[in-house]
Amino acid sequence: MNTHTLSPLLEEILTKETALLNLSVPQLIEKALLRQEGILTSTGALSVATGKYTGRSPEDKYIVEEDHVKEKINWGKVNQAISSEKFNRLYEKVLHYLNDQEELYVFKGFAGADKNSQLPIQVINEFAWHNLFAQQLFIRPTEEELQSHKSDFTVIYAPTFKADPKVDGTNSETFIMISFEKKVVLIGGTEYAGEMKKSIFSVMNFLLPESNILSMHCSANVGEEGDTALFFGLSGTGKTTLSADPKRKLIGDDEHGWSNTGIFNIEGGCYAKCINLSKTNEPQIYNAIRFGSVLENVIIDKENRQADYEDTSLTENTRAAYSIDKIENIAKPSIAGHPNTIIFLTADAFGVLPPISKLTKEQAMYHFLSGYTSKLAGTERGVTSPQATFSTCFGEPFLPLAASRYAEMLGEKISQHDVKVFLVNTGWNGGGYGEGKRIKLSYTRAMVQAALQGELDKAETVTDSIFGLQIPIHCPGVPDEVLQPKQTWNDGKAYDQKAKELAEKFHQNFKKFDRITDKIKQAGPRI
């Protein structure tokens, strides 16, 4: 990849003595504490609050409408266009603003563990803790790599600079803009650090398919025999939890590429949800939160500095950012061969999808495009009962290209490498949310283990009459009655009604896709 030409003002900013390059973790933490950006917890992690914005701002995300990408981008609500003129004006304003700061923090590193498709990046931060976050989440260079590093994309992050919508053409004071021509990500008006991580993921979701590499929003691990597994799922479905398996090496927990040689992690760290985190259920994540890690919006006891992971008074979206090296059992480097098994995770709050089922290639493409899970009451303002939510390819907010492009690549790779695909419901059983119970994590782990070890390959199955899924009759470590969702309901008719309601929601959502074959459309639920 060709390195990009920086604007003269940005060159000037980066050559100043006040632009501090690749400070060590202790140095960045010292800076953050001195600037009162956060406090240390009892485990040594840096605890910070992100103020007004405790999550991403999807309505404030833009791609610059430039000639060489105009015909490739899937423009719309997710990929909002902004003109080059508006971007350039705001870009210059932000650079002048940063030029006046006493200190800036610069991280040079990489996105992509595969050297053949690695993207050299630099991140310029106004806050020390944001630069620490970048150092935890992206791939850190060796001393030798740092000396020869030539950035191909630059993230410029000015959280205290606020846009003026009337002047700058934005929707609010917040902006996240990607210019593929200038090779710049411009972020301002929000302190939520996840915008950096997801912006670079969006960049990779554009660049990698151009090189015939499938970019994926998934976690991945590899067994002792070299068998690789991918876990797709939206927030709250258990993607991070289930991929952190002490018996398997973690490749990565969120973003991966699938090339003609295998799987590689796009990141160098993890960004795990902390709500109700416990040492018992998620020991690897719990133990990773130590010196060098960043805790976002987690309530900390002022006296003993212990984290209260059950307190959601700031947000439900509490997060921990830590280097993947903080996980004991990892693949080094973060690459592996072609996947043997793919697991699609959904947390079905309606309690009608089976805890585990086998998918054909066409069903896999259908459910990949659908990206279904449930929003629960209380997790968002105005949500008073479970709501079906669909995120294309399990990562719709980060996909610049048409969904069919990613789905077709997935289908080709499933066929080419004879990959087994399973749909796993980590949601409710015996009734929907408020009536049934959440499927036990121990059962889900047993089902995933059986899928990965091939114990379900030849298992006897029954076909779900509505969703058309192949449901195993037996699974080691799981009671037989749990596997058949209708049997766990007290009222079979009520189950049928809810199942048909959900099937209709799948159909309505799928209408938005064009250029999809009839075979894939017919792989969905039957109404």
SEMIRO-97830 format. One record per residue: x, z, y of N, C-alpha, C, O in turn; residue in one letter. Coordinates in steps of 0.2 Angstrom, whole numbers, plus 5000, padded with zeros to 4 digits. Atoms other than C-alpha are relative to their C-alpha. Example, Ala and Ser with C-alpha at 12.3 -4.5 7.8 and 13.67 -1.06 7.14 Angstrom:
# residues 2
500450004994506250394978500450005006500950035005a/499649994994506850364995499650035005499950045011s/
//
This chain:
# residues 527
500450004994500050005000500450005006500950045007m/499650004994500649965017499950065005499450085005n/500149954996501050095029499749985007499749925008t/500350024995500050095045500450025007500850065007h/499749994993500550085064499650055004499050045004t/500349954996500150235074500049995007500449955010l/500150014992499550235092500650045003500950095001s/499449974997500950275104499950075002500450115001p/500149934999500150435109500050054994500350104995l/500049965007499950495091500850014998501050064996l/499350005001501850445089500350065004500750105002e/499749954995502250555104499850074998500350124998e/500249935002501250705098500450024993500650084993i/499749995006502050695081500850025000501150054996l/499349994999503850695088500150065004500750085005t/499949934997503550855098500350054996500150054990k/499749945004504451015093499450044998499450084993e/500649965002502651095093499649974995499150004993t/500450025006502050985079500450024994501049994992a/499649965006502651095064499849974994499249974991l/500150045006502850995049500150044993500650074992l/499949975007502551055031500350075000500750084996n/499949935000502651235035499950034993499550004989l/500249975007502751345019499450045000499150065006s/500649965001501251445013500150075004499650085008v/499949934996501951615020500049985008499750025012p/499950024993502351525037499349995003499150015008q/500750024998500551455038499650065001499250075005l/500449945000499751625034500250045005499850075009i/499849964994500851715047499749975006499550015010e/500350034994500251585060499350015000499050035006k/500749995000498451605055499850075002499450085005a/500149934998498551795056500250015007499850055010l/499849994993499451795072499549975005499450005010l/500550034996498151675079499350034999498850005002r/500649975002496751785072499549954997498949964999q/500450055003496051645062499750034994499250004991e/500349975006495751755047500350064998500850095002g/499749935003496251915037500249994993499949944989i/499850005007497051945021499650054996499350104998l/500449965005496052005006500450054996501050044996t/499649965004496552134993500449964995500949994992s/499650045004497151994982500549965003500949925000t/499550044996498151914996499849935002500249905005g/500350074998497051764999499850015008499750065010a/500250004993496651715017499349995001499049944998l/500750014999494851745022499949985007500150005012s/500150024993494151645036499249985000498949984995v/500750024999492351605043500049935004500549925008a/500050074997491951425048499550005006499349945008t/500450004994490751475062499349974999499049984993g/500750035000489151375065499949954994499349954991k/500150055006489451245051500350034994500950044994y/499749975006489651325034499949954994500049964988t/500050055005489451155025500249935003500349935009g/499850074997489750965027499449985005498950015005r/500550034995488850875041499949934998500149885002s/500150075002488250715032499749955006499849895006p/500350044995487250655047500549985006500349945010e/499550014995488850655058500649964997501149965000d/499550045004489850545046499949935002499449905001k/500150074998490250365051500649964997501249994996y/499550055001491250215046500149955006499549935008i/500050054994491950105060499949934997500249914992v/500250075002491249935059500549955002500549935008e/499450044998492749825058500049944995499749944990e/500150065003492949645053500250004992499849974988d/499850015007493849665036499750044995499850044989h/500449965005492749795029499249995001498850014997v/500750014998491049745037499649984994499050004993k/500450035005490449645022500150044994499750034989e/499949965006491049775009499650065000499450094995k/500349935000490249935015499349994999498949955001i/500749995001488549985009499750045006499650105005n/500349974994487850025026499350034999498950004996w/500649965000486450145029500050075002500550095006g/500049934998486050325030500650044998500850085002k/499449975003487550375020500649985004501050025007v/499450034997488750255028499849975007499649915007n/500250024994488250255046500649965004501249975003q/499550044996489150115057500150035007499650055010a/499949994993489950155073500549955003500949924999i/499650054998490750025084500850025001500950075002s/499349994999492650005086500150025007500550075008s/499949984993492450025105499850085001500250115004e/500249935000491550195103500550044997500850104999k/499549965004492850255090500650005004500950065005f/499350004997494350205100500050045006500550085008n/500049954994493750295116500050074998500350115001r/500049935002493350455106500750024997501050074998l/499349995002495050435097500550025005500950075004y/499549994994496050425113499850075003500350115005e/500249944997495050575120500350064995500550114998k/499849955005495450685104500850005000501050065000v/499350005000497250635105500350035006500850075006l/499849974994497450685123499850085000500250125002h/500249935001496550845119500550044996500750104997y/499549975004497750885105500750005003501150055002l/499350014997499250835115500150065005500650085007n/499949944995498850985127500050074996500150124999d/500049945004498851115112500750035000501249995000q/499349975001500251235111500449994994501049984994e/499750015006500551205093499549964996498949964996e/500450035005499951085080500350004993500950024993l/499849995007500151085061499949944996499449914996y/500050065003500650935051500250014993500750044991v/499850005007500550915032500149924998499649884999f/499950075003501250755024500050014992500450064989k/500149995008500750735005499749944998499849885000g/500350065003499750624994499350014997499150074996f/500750005003498050584987500149954994500349904994a/499950045007498150524968500650024997501250014999g/499549985004499250594955500449944996501049954994a/499750065003499650414948500449975005500149945010d/499550034995501150354957499849935001500049905007k/500150074999500550174954499449995006499449935008n/500550014995499050204966499950055005499450065008s/500049944995499550354976499949985007500249935009q/500150014993498950364994500450055004500350115004l/499749954995500250445006499650015006499449975009p/500449984994499350545019500450055004500850085002i/499849944996499650655034499450035003498949995005q/500549964998498550785040500250045006500750085006v/499849974994498650845058499450055002498950035003i/500549944999497751015062500150045006500750055008n/500049964994497351115077500150084997500450125001e/500049935003497151275066500550004994500649954990f/499549995005498451345055499750004993499949984988a/500349995007497251385041499749944997499749934991w/500250075003496551205040500649974997500549934992h/499450035003498351155037500250034993500449994989n/499949965007498551285023499549974995499649964989l/500550035004496851215016500349934997500249924992f/499850075002497551035016500650014995500649974990a/499550005004499151095008499850034993500150014988q/500249975006498151184994499649944996499649934990q/500450055003496951034991500349934999500149904994l/499750065002498050884992500750014996500950064995f/499449995004499650844982500650015004500749975009i/499549984996501150924989500749964998500849954992r/499450045002502850824990500550044998500650105000p/499449975002504450864983500549995007500349965011t/499650014994505850884996500349935001500349905006e/499750075000506550714991499449955003499549915007e/500650044998504750634993499950015007499749965011e/500149984993504550725010500549965005500349935010l/499550034996506150645017499849925000500049895006q/500150075000505550465012499349995001499149935001s/500850014999503650495016499849955005500149965011h/500250044995502850355025499250004999498949974994k/500849995001500950395028499749945001499849895005s/500450065000499650265024499350025003498949975004d/500749984997498150365031500250075004500550115001f/500049944996498050495044499450045002498950015004t/500549964998496850635046500150045006500650085006v/499949964994496650705063499450055001498850025002i/500549955000495650865064500050055006500550095007y/500049964994495150945081499350045000498950025003a/500649975000493851075077499750025006499050035007p/500349974994493651145094499849945006499649965011t/500250054996493450975102499349984998499149964993f/500750025001491550935104499849935003500049925009k/500250064997490850765106499450015005499050055004a/500650004996489550725119499649944998499849884999d/500450055002488250625111499849945004499849885003p/500250054995487650535127500649955001500549895003k/499450044998489450475131500349974994500549914994v/499650035006490150455113499649974995499949944990d/500450045005488750385104499950034993499750004988g/500149965006488650525091499350034999499050035004t/500749975001487150615084500050075002499550105004n/499949934998487850785089500750015002501149965003s/499349984998489450875094500549994995501149984996e/499650015006490150845077500149934998499649894999t/499950075002490950685071500550004994501050044994f/499550015005491850635055500049924999499549894997i/499950074999492450455057500649974996501149994996m/499450035004493450335045500149935003499649895004i/499850074998494350185052500449974995501049994995s/499650035005494950075038500649955003501149945000f/499550044996495849965051500650045003501250025002e/499549954997496750105060500350044995500850074996k/499849955005496950205044500050075002500550105001k/500049944997496350355052499350034999498850004998v/500649965000495050495049500050045006500550085007v/500149964993494450575065499550054999498950044998l/500549955001493550745063500050055006500650075009i/500149954994492950865077499350035000498950014997g/500649974999491650985082499750044994499250074994g/500249965006491551075065500750044997501250014998t/499449975003492751205057500050004993500450034989e/500150005008492151175039500549954997500549894998y/499450035003493751125030499949954995500349904994a/500250055006492851025016500049935003500049894999g/500150064997492650885028500749964999500649904998e/499350035001494550845026500049974993500249914992m/500050015007494450845007499549944999499749894995k/500550055002492850735006500149935004500049885002k/499850064997493450615019500549964997500549894996s/499450045003495050565010499749984993499949924991i/500350035006493950554994499649945001499649894998f/500350064998492850435003500449945001500349884999s/499550054999494350335008500249974993500349914992v/499850025006494950334990499449964996499649914992m/500650045003493150274984500049935003499649895000n/500050074997493450124995500649964997500649904995f/499450035001495250084991500149994992500349944990l/499850015007495350114972499649954996499949914993l/500350065003493949994966500349945002500249894998p/499750064998494849864976500649984995500849924995e/499550015004496249884964499850014992500250024988s/500349995006495049894949500150074996500250074990n/500049935003495150084947499450035002499250035008i/500649974999493550174945500150075003500550115000l/500049944997493450324957499450044999498950014999s/500649975003492350464951500050085003500550115004m/500149934997491650634958499950044993499350054991h/500149965006491950734942500650044999501250045002c/499449965002493150864934500249974993499849934990s/499750035006494250824919500550054997500850095000a/499649965004495150914905500349964994500049914992n/499850045006496150864890500250064995500550114996v/499849965005496350944873500750004997501149964999g/499350005003497850984862500149944996500749924996e/499950065003497550824853500149945005500149885002e/499950054995497650724869499349975001499249925005g/500750034999495750694869499750035007499750095009d/500249994993495150684887499250005001498949964998t/500750004998493450734894499850005007500250035011a/500250004993492550704910499350045001498950034997l/500649964998491250814918499749985007500050005012f/500350024994490050744931499450055001499150074997f/500649954999488750854940500150025007500650025011g/500149984993488150904957500150075001500250114996l/499949934999488451064965499550054997498950044997s/500449955003487851214955499849984993499550024989g/500250025007487751124938500550024995500450024989t/499549975005489351204931500649954999501049974994g/499450045001490651064933500650035000501150024996k/499449964999492051174939500150054994500650064991t/500049955005491551314927500249984993500650004989t/499950025007491451214911500649964999500949954993l/499350045001493051104914500550055000501150044997s/499449945000494051274916499950034993499750094993a/500149985007494151294897500750024998501249994998d/499349985002495651404891500349974994500949974993p/499850045006495751294875500249935002500549894998k/499950074997495951134886500450005006500350055010r/499650004993497151094900499649965005499349915004k/500450024994496351064917500449945003501049955005l/499750054997496750894924499850005008500250005012i/500349994993495650924940499350025000499050014995g/500749985000494050994945499549965004498949985005d/500550034996493250874957500049925001499549895001d/499950084998493950694960500549974996501150004995e/499550035005494750574948500049935001499549905003h/500050075001495250394946500149984993500450024989g/499950025007495150294930500349935000499949885002w/499650064999496450154929500049974993499749994988s/499950045006496950034915500450044995500550024990n/499649965004498050174909499750074998500050104994t/500349945002496950324909499750035007499650005012g/500349964995496350464920500550035005501150055002i/499549964996497250544935499650045006499050025008f/500349964994496750684948500249975006500749955008n/499950034993496550624966500350065004500750045009i/499849944996496950804972500550044997500750034991e/499549965003498150934970499850085000500250124999g/500349935000496951084971499350004998499049954996g/500749995002495251154968499650035006499950075010c/500449974994493851194980499350024996498849994996y/500649985004492651304970499550045003499750085008a/500549964997491051384974500150074998500350084992k/499949935001491151574975499450044998499450104997c/500649965000489351624974499950034993499950004988i/500149965006489151764961500649994995500550004989n/499450005004490951734955500250064996500150125000l/499849945004491451854941500649994996500749934993s/499450015005493051884931499849994993500149964989k/500250005007492051894915499849924999500049904994t/500350065001491151724917500549945002500549894999n/499650054997492451624927500750035001501050035007e/499449964999494151714924500649955003500949985007p/499550044997495251564929499949995007500449995011q/500150014993494451534945500150075004500450075009i/499949934997494351724949500750025001500950045006y/499349985000496151744945500549965005501049975007n/499750054995496651594956500050025007500450005011a/500149984993496151674972500450065002500350125002i/499549964998497751754977500449975006500149935009r/499650024994499151734990500149925000500349894995f/500050074999499051554997499349974999499249915002g/500750025000497251534993499650015006499750065010s/500549994994495851515006499350024998499049984994v/500749985001494151605005499649985006499850005012l/500450024994492851525016499350035000499050034995e/500749974999491351625022499850054995499250064994n/500149955005491551755009500050075004500450085008v/500049934997491051935015500550044997500650054991i/499449965002492552045014499950075003499750085009i/500149934998492452235015500650025005501150015003d/499549994995493352295031500550054998501150055001k/499549955002494152445023500449984994501149984995e/499650015006494752395006500249924999500649914995n/499950075000494752205009499849974994500149914992r/500250035006493852164993499549955002499049965006q/500550064999492852004992499350024996499350054991a/500749995003490952024989499749934998499449905003d/500250075001490551864980499249994999498949944998y/500750005000488651914979499750005006499149985007e/500350004994488451924997499949935003500549905004d/500150074998487651765004499850005008499549965010t/500349994993487351835022500349945005499949935010s/499750054995488451695030499749934997499549895001l/500350065004487951555017500050014993500450054990t/499950015008487651514999500649964998500849964992e/499450045002489051395000500750035002501150005005n/499449975000490451514999500549964996500449944990t/499650045003492051434994500750034999500950075003r/499349995001493851454987500449945000500249904996a/499550055001495251334990500750024998501050075001a/499449975003496751354979500449944997500149894995y/499550055004498251244972499850004993499750064990s/500150005007497951184955500550044996500450064990i/499549965004499551274950499850074999500150114995d/500249935001498651434952499550014994499450074991k/500449995006497651394936500649994995501049954995i/499450005005498751434921500049944995500649924994e/500050055005498151304909499949935003499349915003n/500150074996498451134918500449954997500949964994i/499650065002499050964913500549985006500349985012a/499450024995500750924922500349944998500649944992k/500450014994500650804930499349994998499149994992p/500750005000498850784933499749944997499349905001s/500250065003498550634922499950014992500250054989i/500150005008497950594904499749934998499749895002a/500250065003497350454893499349985002499050025005g/500750024999495650364893499650064997499750084992h/500549955003494150484890499849984993499649924992p/500450005006493450514873499350025001498849994998n/500749974999491950604880499850015007500350035011t/500249994993490950604896499450054999498950034995i/500549965000489750744900499750005007500050015012i/500450004994488350724913499750075000499350084996f/500349945000487850894919499450005005499449975011l/500549994996486150934927499750074999499750104994t/500449945000485251094932499349995001499149995007a/500750025000483451054928499650065001499550104996d/500449944999482451184936499250004998498850044998a/500650005003480851114929499950014993499450024990f/499949975006481451164912499749954994499549974989g/500350055005480950994903500649964997500549934991v/499550045003482650904900500350054994500450114995l/499749965006483450954883500750035002501150005007p/499349984998485051064884500649964998501149965002p/499550065001486050924876499749944997499249954992i/500350065003485650744871500549955001501049955005s/499550055000486650594867499749945004499149935004k/500250064996486550434878500349944998500949944995l/499750075001486750254875500449985006500450015011t/499750024994487850154887499549995005499750005011k/500550024995486350094896499750065003499650075009e/500249934998485650274897500550035004500350065009q/499449964996487350334903500049965007500150005012a/500050034994487250204917499450025004499550025010m/500649984997485450244921500150075003500050085009y/499949934997485850434923500650015005500650055009h/499450004995487550394932499749985007499850015012f/500350034994486550294945499550055003499550065009l/500649954998485150434946500450065003500250085008s/499749944997486350584948499550055001499550085007g/500549954999484950704945500250084999500650094995y/500049935001484850894948499450035004499049995007t/500649974996483651024956500350045006500850075005s/499949954994483751114973499550064998498950054997k/500449945002483151294970499750035007500050025012l/500349964995482051394981500550055003500850084999a/499549954997483051494994500749975002501050005006g/499350034998484651384994500049965006500549955009t/500050034993484051285009499450025003498850035000e/500649984996482851325023499549954999499649894999r/500650045001481151255019499949994993499349964991g/500150015007481451245000499650064997500050114996v/500449945002480051364993499949994992499750044989t/500150015008479951284975500649954998500849915002s/499550055003481151184964499949935003499349915002p/500150074998481451004971500549964996501149984996q/499550055003482150854961500449975006500249955011a/499650044995483650784970500449964996500749974991t/499650055003484650634966500549985005500549965010f/499450024996486350594972500449944995500749964990s/499750065004486950414966500750014998501150035002t/499350005003488450414954500350085001500950095001c/499849924999488450614957500550015006500850055006f/499549994994489350584973499849955006500249925009g/500250054995488250474985500350015007500449965010e/499849994994488850555001500749975001500949965007p/499350024999490650484998500149934997500749914996f/499950065003490350314991499949945006499349935008l/500150054995490650175004499849934997499549895001p/500250065003490350034992499350004996499050064996l/500750005004488649984983500150044994500650034990a/500049955006488150104969500249954994500549984989a/500050045006488049954957500849994998501049984992s/499350015001489949924959500350064995500750044991r/499849955004490350094952499750014993500150024988y/500450005007489050094938500349954996500449964990a/499850055004489649924932500750024997500850004991e/499349985002491449984931500050064995500350054990m/500149945005490850144922499849974993500149984988l/500350035006489850034909500649964996500649974990g/499550045003491349924906500550044997500750034991e/499549965003492550064903499750044994500150054989k/500449975006491250154891500149954994500349984989i/499950055005491249994881500749994997500849994991s/499350025001493049954882500450064996500850044991q/499649945003493650134876499550044995499750094993h/500449975005492150174865499850085001500050124997d/500049934997491750334875499350034998498849994999v/500749975002490350454869499850035006500250065010k/500349974994489150514883499550044998499050034994v/500649955001488050664883499750035007500150035012f/500349974995486850734895499850084999499550094994l/500049935002486950924896499650035006499850035012v/500449964995485551034905500250075001500150114996n/499849934999486251194912499550045004499650095006t/500649974997484551234920499650044996499950094993g/500549955003483051314913499749984993499749924992w/500350015006482251334896499450054999499450105002n/500649955001480551404890499550005006499150045007g/500450004994479751354907500549985006501149995005g/499650024994480351304924500250065004500150125001g/499749944995481151414938499450045001498950025004y/500549954998480151574940499650024993499350074993g/500349995006479451564922500550004994500550054990e/499550005005480751514910500750045002500750085007g/499449974999482551574909500649955000500549904997k/499450044999484251494914500350004993500450054990r/499750015007485051424898500750045000501150045005i/499449955000486451554893500649955001500749904997k/499450045000488151494898500450004994500749954992l/499750005006488751544881499749944995500149914992s/500350065004487551414873500349945003500449894999y/499850064998488051284885500849994998500949934997t/499350015003489951314881500049984993500449934991r/500050025007489551304863499849924999500149894995a/500250075001488651134865500549955003500649905000m/499450044997490051064876500549994995500849944994v/499550005005491251114863499949964994500349924991q/500250045006490251034849500149935002500349894997a/500050074998490150874859500749985000500949924998a/499350025000492050874862500349994994500849954993l/499650005007492550914844499749954995499949954990q/500350055005491450774837499550034995499349994991g/500549975005490250894828499349975001498949984997e/500750034999488750804836500049924999499449894999l/499950085001489350624832499549984995499249934996d/500450025005488350614816499450054999499150054993k/500549955000487150754819499349975000499249925003a/500650035000485350724815499650015006499750065009e/500349994993484350694831499249984999499049954995t/500750024998482550674837500049975006500349985011v/500050044993482050554851499450035004498950045002t/500449974995481250634866499549955002499749895004d/500550054999479550544868499949985007499749925009s/500150024993479650544887500649975003500749925006i/499450024997481450534892500549954995501049924997f/499650045005482050434876500750024998501149984996g/499349985001483550544874500050024992499550054989l/499949985007484250584857500350075000500850095002q/499949935000484150774854500350024993499950014988i/499849975007485250854840499550054998499350095002p/500549955003484150964828500450065000500150125000i/499649945001485651084825500649995005500949935006h/499450004996487151134836500350064998500050124999c/499749945002488451264830500050055006500150035012p/500049954995488251424840499450005005499350045010g/500650004995486551384848499350004995499349964990v/500749995005484751434840499749935001499649905006p/500350075001483851274834499449995005499449945008d/500550014995482351314845500249995007499849965011e/499750014993483351314861500149925001500049905007v/499850074999483851134858499449955002499449905005l/500650044999482051064859499550035005499250085004q/500349974994481351104876499250024999499050075001p/500849995001479451084872499950064996499450094997k/500249945004479551214858500250065003499950115001q/499849934997480251344870499450025005499450075007t/500649994995478651324881499450044996499350024991w/500649975003477151434878499449955000499049954995n/500550055000476051294883500249935000500649905005d/499750065001476451124876499749955005500149905007g/500350044995475251034888500350005007500449955010k/499649994994476051114903500749975000500949945005a/499350035000477751054897499949925001500349895005y/500150074999477050874895499949985007500149935010d/500250024993476350874913500650005004500749965008q/499450004996477950934920500549954999500949925003k/499550055002479050814910499849935003500249895005a/500250074997477950664916500150005008500249955011k/499949994993478050734934500849985002500949945006e/499350024999479950724933500249934998500649905002l/499950075002479950554924499849965006500249915007a/500250044994478950484939500550015005500649965009e/499549994994480250554951500649964998500949935003k/499450055002481650464941499849935002500249895005f/500250074999480650304942500049985008500249935010h/500150014993480250324961500749995003500949955007q/499350014998482150354964500349944999500749915003n/499650055002482750214954499849935003500149885003f/500250064997481750084964500449985006500449925008k/499650024994483050084978500649964997500949935002k/499450045003484350004966499849924999499349914996f/500150075001484449814967500649984995501150024994d/499450035004485649704956500150044994500750044991r/500049965006485249814941499749974994499149944995i/500350045005484949734924499450044997499350104998t/500649975003483249764915500250054995499850094994d/499849955005484149844901500250075002500050124999k/499949934997484749984912499450035002499350095001i/500749974998483050004920499650034995499350084995k/500449985006482250014903500350064997500050094992q/499749945003483450154898499850075003500050125001a/500349944996482550274910499450034996499250014991g/500649965003481050394906499549954999499449905002p/500550045002479550314898499350045003499250105002r/500649974997477950344908499449984996498850004998i/
//
